[in-house]
């Protein structure tokens, strides 16, 4: 599932994000959402979130149990 819709993302959710510094390479960072930073219901490049470890980026992929 992609991270373009705000309604699909909530605190505690495990996600892969793209950090600003990794936009060119597309390298993903995995973590748990601490808070949502994008207020819009939809964003074409992904909803911006802060992870529990403090890193900020746009959600590229939502991790769910079906992925394993």
MMTF fields as JSON, N, C-alpha, C and O atoms, coordinates in Angstrom:
{
  "mmtfVersion": "1.0.0",
  "mmtfProducer": "UNKNOWN",
  "numBonds": 271,
  "numAtoms": 272,
  "numGroups": 68,
  "numChains": 1,
  "numModels": 1,
  "chainsPerModel": [1],
  "groupsPerChain": [68],
  "chainIdList": ["A"],
  "bondAtomList": [4, 2, 8, 6, 12, 10, 16, 14, 20, 18, 24, 22, 28, 26, 32, 30, 36, 34, 40, 38, 44, 42, 48, 46, 52, 50, 56, 54, 60, 58, 64, 62, 68, 66, 72, 70, 76, 74, 80, 78, 84, 82, 88, 86, 92, 90, 96, 94, 100, 98, 104, 102, 108, 106, 112, 110, 116, 114, 120, 118, 124, 122, 128, 126, 132, 130, 136, 134, 140, 138, 144, 142, 148, 146, 152, 150, 156, 154, 160, 158, 164, 162, 168, 166, 172, 170, 176, 174, 180, 178, 184, 182, 188, 186, 192, 190, 196, 194, 200, 198, 204, 202, 208, 206, 212, 210, 216, 214, 220, 218, 224, 222, 228, 226, 232, 230, 236, 234, 240, 238, 244, 242, 248, 246, 252, 250, 256, 254, 260, 258, 264, 262, 268, 266],
  "bondOrderList": [1, 1, 1, 1, 1, 1, 1, 1, 1, 1, 1, 1, 1, 1, 1, 1, 1, 1, 1, 1, 1, 1, 1, 1, 1, 1, 1, 1, 1, 1, 1, 1, 1, 1, 1, 1, 1, 1, 1, 1, 1, 1, 1, 1, 1, 1, 1, 1, 1, 1, 1, 1, 1, 1, 1, 1, 1, 1, 1, 1, 1, 1, 1, 1, 1, 1, 1],
  "groupList": [{"groupName": "UNK", "atomNameList": ["N", "CA", "C", "O"], "elementList": ["N", "C", "C", "O"], "formalChargeList": [0, 0, 0, 0], "bondAtomList": [1, 0, 2, 1, 3, 2], "bondOrderList": [1, 1, 2], "singleLetterCode": "X", "chemCompType": "L-PEPTIDE LINKING"}],
  "groupTypeList": [0, 0, 0, 0, 0, 0, 0, 0, 0, 0, 0, 0, 0, 0, 0, 0, 0, 0, 0, 0, 0, 0, 0, 0, 0, 0, 0, 0, 0, 0, 0, 0, 0, 0, 0, 0, 0, 0, 0, 0, 0, 0, 0, 0, 0, 0, 0, 0, 0, 0, 0, 0, 0, 0, 0, 0, 0, 0, 0, 0, 0, 0, 0, 0, 0, 0, 0, 0],
  "groupIdList": [1, 2, 3, 4, 5, 6, 7, 8, 9, 10, 11, 12, 13, 14, 15, 16, 17, 18, 19, 20, 21, 22, 23, 24, 25, 26, 27, 28, 29, 30, 31, 32, 33, 34, 35, 36, 37, 38, 39, 40, 41, 42, 43, 44, 45, 46, 47, 48, 49, 50, 51, 52, 53, 54, 55, 56, 57, 58, 59, 60, 61, 62, 63, 64, 65, 66, 67, 68],
  "secStructList": [7, 7, 1, 7, 5, 4, 4, 4, 7, 7, 6, 6, 7, 3, 3, 3, 3, 3, 3, 4, 4, 4, 6, 6, 6, 6, 7, 7, 3, 3, 3, 3, 3, 3, 3, 3, 7, 7, 7, 1, 1, 5, 7, 6, 6, 7, 7, 3, 3, 3, 3, 6, 6, 1, 7, 3, 3, 3, 3, 3, 3, 3, 7, 7, 4, 4, 4, 7],
  "xCoordList": [0.854, 0.0, 0.897, 1.891, 0.541, 1.35, 0.929, -0.07, 1.681, 1.424, 0.899, 1.268, 0.04, -0.455, -1.725, -2.052, -2.449, -3.713, -3.529, -3.104, -3.854, -3.663, -4.497, -4.08, -5.68, -6.579, -5.979, -6.422, -4.976, -4.354, -3.195, -2.654, -2.808, -1.603, -1.981, -2.787, -1.392, -1.705, -0.504, 0.343, -0.417, 0.706, 0.812, -0.191, 2.042, 2.297, 2.39, 2.805, 2.009, 2.044, 3.484, 4.245, 3.859, 5.203, 5.196, 4.352, 6.152, 6.209, 7.652, 8.598, 7.797, 9.065, 8.91, 7.923, 9.895, 9.842, 11.076, 12.092, 10.953, 12.095, 12.467, 11.677, 13.69, 14.185, 14.535, 14.811, 14.526, 14.84, 16.198, 16.336, 17.197, 18.538, 18.62, 19.576, 17.63, 17.623, 16.68, 16.447, 16.13, 15.164, 15.756, 15.079, 16.997, 17.619, 17.883, 17.631, 18.388, 18.734, 17.508, 17.498, 16.476, 15.291, 15.459, 14.62, 16.553, 16.794, 15.677, 15.275, 15.188, 14.078, 14.582, 15.597, 13.87, 14.145, 12.885, 11.8, 13.017, 11.854, 11.736, 12.734, 10.496, 10.259, 8.775, 7.933, 8.478, 7.093, 6.691, 7.454, 5.5, 5.019, 4.798, 4.125, 5.379, 5.122, 4.003, 3.067, 4.109, 3.047, 3.028, 4.036, 1.868, 1.684, 1.943, 1.485, 2.681, 3.022, 2.252, 2.133, 1.731, 0.928, -0.524, -1.084, -1.134, -2.53, -3.512, -4.689, -3.046, -3.931, -4.345, -3.616, -5.498, -6.005, -5.207, -5.168, -4.565, -3.826, -2.598, -2.649, -1.482, -0.288, 0.352, 0.61, 0.607, 1.082, 2.439, 2.712, 3.288, 4.614, 4.65, 5.696, 3.527, 3.463, 3.235, 3.687, 2.533, 2.249, 3.536, 4.242, 3.835, 5.041, 4.768, 3.755, 5.68, 5.536, 6.854, 7.927, 6.732, 7.904, 7.886, 6.868, 9.018, 9.124, 9.408, 9.763, 9.253, 9.493, 10.927, 11.187, 11.876, 13.278, 13.592, 14.738, 12.565, 12.733, 12.968, 12.887, 13.255, 13.49, 12.189, 11.111, 12.309, 11.144, 11.286, 12.347, 10.213, 10.22, 8.816, 7.848, 8.726, 7.432, 7.234, 8.156, 6.03, 5.728, 5.761, 5.046, 6.604, 6.706, 5.898, 5.353, 5.829, 5.172, 4.72, 5.453, 3.524, 3.003, 3.268, 2.935, 3.87, 4.195, 3.009, 2.558, 2.508, 1.476, 1.866, 2.798, 1.152, 1.523, 1.485, 2.172, 0.698, 0.612, 1.902, 2.118, 2.777, 4.038, 5.047, 6.053, 4.79, 5.774, 5.432, 6.163],
  "yCoordList": [-1.176, 0.0, 1.236, 1.29, 2.225, 3.439, 4.38, 4.141, 5.43, 6.349, 7.693, 8.716, 7.717, 8.986, 9.474, 10.657, 8.593, 8.966, 9.049, 8.087, 10.21, 10.445, 9.49, 9.1, 9.117, 8.246, 6.863, 6.163, 6.454, 5.133, 5.121, 4.058, 6.287, 6.408, 6.905, 7.824, 6.29, 6.654, 6.341, 5.531, 6.973, 6.711, 5.235, 4.573, 4.733, 3.337, 2.437, 1.284, 2.943, 2.168, 2.037, 3.003, 0.843, 0.645, 1.021, 0.563, 1.865, 2.385, 2.459, 2.451, 2.532, 2.897, 4.327, 4.67, 5.178, 6.566, 6.889, 6.195, 7.956, 8.497, 9.803, 10.746, 9.847, 11.064, 12.07, 11.688, 13.35, 14.413, 14.154, 14.313, 13.755, 13.536, 12.314, 12.179, 11.433, 10.208, 10.267, 9.245, 11.44, 11.533, 11.116, 10.468, 11.476, 11.123, 9.622, 9.016, 9.03, 7.605, 6.712, 5.568, 7.226, 6.433, 5.472, 4.596, 5.632, 4.754, 4.918, 6.036, 3.796, 3.797, 3.635, 2.981, 4.229, 4.111, 3.569, 4.117, 2.5, 1.876, 2.33, 2.486, 2.538, 2.917, 2.98, 2.642, 3.42, 3.525, 4.994, 5.827, 5.306, 6.679, 7.204, 6.573, 8.372, 9.066, 10.077, 10.15, 10.876, 11.835, 12.18, 12.067, 12.601, 13.003, 14.496, 15.277, 14.891, 16.294, 16.93, 18.154, 16.122, 16.642, 16.721, 15.747, 17.899, 18.053, 17.732, 17.485, 17.733, 17.438, 15.967, 15.12, 15.666, 14.297, 13.428, 12.205, 14.073, 13.339, 14.142, 15.369, 13.436, 14.087, 13.139, 11.977, 13.637, 12.79, 12.142, 11.061, 12.774, 12.203, 11.459, 10.942, 11.4, 10.686, 11.633, 12.777, 11.151, 11.931, 12.063, 11.078, 13.282, 13.509, 13.126, 13.526, 12.346, 11.889, 12.031, 12.156, 12.007, 11.91, 10.517, 10.072, 9.835, 8.512, 8.636, 9.712, 7.538, 7.545, 7.922, 8.432, 7.677, 8.044, 9.486, 9.924, 10.229, 11.639, 11.966, 13.133, 10.973, 11.228, 11.626, 11.149, 12.514, 13.03, 12.708, 12.906, 12.213, 11.921, 11.632, 11.694, 11.313, 11.01, 9.499, 8.763, 9.051, 7.622, 7.096, 7.584, 6.098, 5.456, 4.161, 3.778, 3.49, 2.186, 1.912, 2.171, 1.393, 0.983, -0.496, -1.299, -0.855, -2.251, -2.878, -2.36, -3.987, -4.713, -6.177, -6.618, -6.926, -8.32, -9.167, -10.185, -8.773, -9.551, -9.497, -10.334, -8.504, -8.369, -9.43, -9.623, -10.121, -11.082, -12.502, -13.429],
  "zCoordList": [0.0, 0.0, 0.0, 0.724, -0.816, -0.848, 0.273, 0.951, 0.462, 1.565, 1.124, 1.7, 0.109, -0.42, 0.251, 0.154, 0.929, 1.577, 3.087, 3.727, 3.646, 5.073, 5.931, 7.022, 5.429, 6.213, 6.466, 7.377, 5.674, 5.816, 6.806, 7.109, 7.312, 8.14, 9.527, 9.669, 10.551, 11.93, 12.816, 12.44, 13.991, 14.895, 15.259, 15.526, 15.266, 15.594, 14.378, 14.495, 13.208, 11.967, 11.479, 11.522, 11.015, 10.461, 8.986, 8.216, 8.608, 7.241, 6.747, 7.536, 5.428, 4.799, 4.334, 3.682, 4.669, 4.233, 3.394, 3.446, 2.628, 1.898, 2.573, 2.611, 3.11, 3.727, 2.642, 1.505, 2.984, 2.021, 1.356, 0.143, 2.151, 1.621, 0.699, -0.065, 0.767, -0.032, -1.223, -1.869, -1.53, -2.62, -3.959, -4.757, -4.214, -5.492, -5.604, -6.645, -4.529, -4.565, -4.369, -4.824, -3.697, -3.427, -2.265, -2.056, -1.496, -0.353, 0.676, 1.0, 1.179, 2.133, 3.558, 3.799, 4.492, 5.918, 6.576, 6.383, 7.35, 7.986, 9.437, 10.141, 9.863, 11.245, 11.544, 10.711, 12.753, 13.208, 13.288, 13.779, 12.806, 12.772, 14.19, 15.005, 14.463, 15.725, 15.523, 16.32, 14.421, 14.127, 12.647, 11.95, 12.187, 10.799, 10.688, 11.522, 9.652, 9.464, 8.311, 8.252, 7.402, 6.295, 6.738, 7.241, 6.545, 6.969, 5.852, 6.117, 4.608, 3.476, 3.485, 4.0, 2.924, 2.871, 1.894, 2.033, 0.897, -0.133, -0.531, -0.616, -0.778, -1.314, -2.319, -2.008, -3.521, -4.618, -4.347, -4.867, -3.549, -3.255, -1.932, -1.541, -1.243, 0.034, 1.189, 1.17, 2.19, 3.392, 4.206, 4.424, 4.653, 5.447, 6.895, 7.469, 7.485, 8.863, 9.615, 9.025, 10.932, 11.799, 12.407, 12.936, 12.329, 12.931, 14.424, 14.903, 15.156, 16.597, 16.935, 18.025, 16.008, 16.273, 15.858, 15.953, 15.394, 15.084, 13.618, 13.236, 12.785, 11.371, 10.68, 11.034, 9.683, 8.959, 7.48, 6.889, 6.893, 5.466, 4.977, 5.734, 3.69, 3.074, 2.98, 2.629, 3.295, 3.294, 1.856, 0.981, 1.639, 0.331, 0.304, -0.731, 1.46, 1.516, 2.945, 3.899, 3.081, 4.388, 4.553, 3.681, 5.68, 5.965, 6.69, 7.711, 6.166, 6.89, 6.97, 6.297, 7.794, 8.038, 6.783, 6.713, 5.788, 4.553, 3.747, 2.871, 4.035, 3.324, 3.731, 3.048, 4.838, 5.343, 4.962, 5.312]
}
